[in-house]
């Protein structure tokens, strides 16, 4: 039997709780880490006071410290955390420094062997880095996450970029493996419903009322803005930007793109978001990326920039004006089906987006700036700017001798992933169904056994 710890993370916590109960019933010992007071109280009721580590701001800052030999790059963690980077430096850096000591003591005292959590917040990444750096702890941090395609499957990732999948030690079945084909991730349809709701007057009024009443706020939670004005400024800017985008920004229809030129597609990420601020760190300035892709674009090509439907409101009008000012560059209609663009597209660029995975499955050349697990597939390469020096990789491509074809990739990915919807109870309520929890638990039990 194993000693397992989960890090609570908003609506994902509900899923983790059900999995944790199942693991506990099978004899495993369960612990928790949470920065949120309400979730702390709930977890104590579900498990026990001794089983839950509360990492509120005050509690961690008052902790005693001792010598630690590991450098966990706290500057990088603060910079990538959407809340801590907005908070006063007087305490944000000290919080993470002291949290290392709190974690180390907690892991040692309880003999924790596995920590399961997300890779969104600095405190989650800190736990992963500590587990990886301090071998004496005998603890591993593992990130359970959807593999996006095919739908309804997830895997366990062992690195900060969700690029390294923990491989299944069981022998692969000799049965014929189905070939993975491009398909829209199921969460996109659910996300579209949320976007429609976010644009309504009633939704924005509710946000305003929540702000005025300070509902669901916790000044001691490091994943929430401590200053009410900071939150008000950010949310107001989003609403204004969304309104101006819908009223002032014109996008180009796909049928209006020049037919005699080849196309390169660059898809924007929602920001702030872990997929770019954490996984894609050092490539988080998307305007710089677009400009550099444009700079190395061969003659005879046009660049299509497609906004993420859930990101409208994240960027100001000046961003789009700069994009549209680039010669042979078009801000493509964000509502157009990306598969329609891929049909005639020569290459795709993204930081870590699923579009690169989909493109490779469709036989198109794609490039990511962050490492991803689907870089193992032929046609999908992680690149940096040095790869473009003195080479036309749009036409020549890169060395892919060590990569898998679709058949090999399908066999590898399906063998090392598990059936189950790994999401959160708000974004995809299906993940809370009993049958899905059973599927998820089977995966967790395989990993810890």
Secondary structure, DSSP 8 states (H G I E B T S, - for coil): --EEEEE--TTHHHHHHHHHHHHHHTT-EEEEEES-HHHHHHHHHHS-GGGEEE--HHHHHTS----------HHHHHHH-TTGGGS-HHHHHHHHHHHHHHHHHHHHHHT--EEE--SSSHHHHHHHHHHHH-GGG--EEEEEEE-SSSTTEEEEE-STTS--B----S----S----------HHHHHHHHHHHHHTSHHHHHHHHHHHHHTTT--TT-TTS-SSHHHHHHHHHHHHHHHHHHHHH---B-GGGS-TTSEEEEEE---SS-HHHHTTTTT---HHHHHHHHHHT--TTEEEEEE--GGGTTTS-HHHHHHHHHSTTEEEE-TTS-HHHHHHTEEEEEESS-HHHHHHHHTT-EEEESS--GGGGBTTEEE--GGGGTT--HHHH----TTSB-HHHHHHHHHHTSEES----TTT-GGGGSHHHHHHHHHHHHHHH-
